[in-house]
Amino acid sequence: MKKIFAFTSILFISMIFSACGSTVEYGDASKDKGSAEWGPKEIKMTTSMMVDSIYSYLKDEWKQPAFLQVKKFQNKTSEHIDTKMISEEIVTQLIKKRISFVDDSLTAEALEEMEKGMSGMIDPDSAVPMGYLKSPNMYLTGDVRDNVRTVKGKNVQYLVVTLKLYNLKTGIIMWQEQKEFLKTSKNTKISF
């Protein structure tokens, strides 16, 4: 009797765990159909447009070395939007097109290596020399804003992603672009 009870208990527990287990399916983010929330479709559409526009500006109009740095890309919407995800995708695509970005996050470590090289402790052939760090000449900055309203029982969200290149030498905005989304979704009523 105890063996039957133990076997039944194990079988019951394993059925619970197998029922609670989750499965994962992967899809192509570029083929996402979109949803009421910000997601892959909006990210892909935004980054594609922005990368093309920034690259065209830098190659056709700026025509000098560009050293960009991402600054203050803010979410000012009523929903959670990871702006770092958008900016990182834009940076990745522009770097693939040979646009340079300055990253200050490791500058302190680089300075330590330069100081070691100057101390004589490091082989001069492999020492990191002073005077080669680059400063950005433009900041890539912007924000995401929205306006949400209800029209005939549907939520209507107007989203605007704005990016700009700010020239550090002059303080002039050299380039600016916007990507707009108008999303409509039905209000779902929860009843008990």
Secondary structure, DSSP 4 states (H G I P E B T S, - for coil): -HHHHHHHHHHHHHHHHHHH--------GGG----SS--HHHHHHHHHHHHHHHHHHIIIII-S--EEEEEEEEEESSS---HHHHHHHHHHHHHHTT-EE--GGGHHHHHHHHHHHHHT-S-TTTSPPSS-PPPPSEEEEEEEEEEEEEETTEEEEEEEEEEEEEETTT--EEEEEEEEEEEEEEPPPP--
